C-alpha cells in the first residue's frame, strides 16, 4: 500500500499511551511531526548529524523586518526540501499577526507525495 511509505513510529515528543506503552504515530501524523522536528532543531544541534535541522535558529536575535522574514522563509524551504523527502513544499509564507510583535508565524503548505493530500501548519518563531 502506498501509504505505508509514510511510516509508523514513536510520537514526537515521546509519550506513553493509556496502557503505559510508547504512543505511536502513523502516516500523515508522522510526516507532520517530522516537519516540526526539522523546524525545531537548530543546524549543528545533533552531534551525529550536524547538518540536520533548520537555520532559522541563527536568527533569533535578528530584527523583525522584511529581510529577516525572507531569510527565515528561505531557511524553512531549504530545510524541508533537504530533510523531508515524503513531501513537496508548495509554499512557505509569513502569516501577519500584529498582536505579537516578536513572533513570526510561518505557514508551510505541503503536499504528501504518496497520497497527494495537501496540508499546512503554522510554526511560531520567536525573536528576542
Phi, psi and omega in degrees: 000138183298325184293339179299333178299333181289332172093169176223136180196183178297147176292157176233115002288159182295132180224161174259145177274186184294343179263004181082009178266158177295128181288139182253149173242151182221152171053245187293332176294323178297319180296313179300316179294326177295318177299314179297323179295319178298313183290329181278347183262124177284140176302131181092354182289326181268121185297316184276352179216070190294340179272351182288144174119197186229137184283004182295335184291342175288347185253017185297333180255011180284156177290152178275086179221180185297324180296312179298316179299316179298319178294320179295316178300316178296318179298316180296312180303310183296318181295318181291322177296320182286320192253352180233088184286351182276357183232161166245124179282118180272321177198151171226121182212159177278138174256115182298138176212097184285351181278343181232090187293337181256019179238132172251118177270121183252117178263123178250122175250127185219157177244130176280123191296320185283334183249349184062014178280140181258131181228164171216160174215154177246124182252120178276126176245122187262125174266146179269000000 
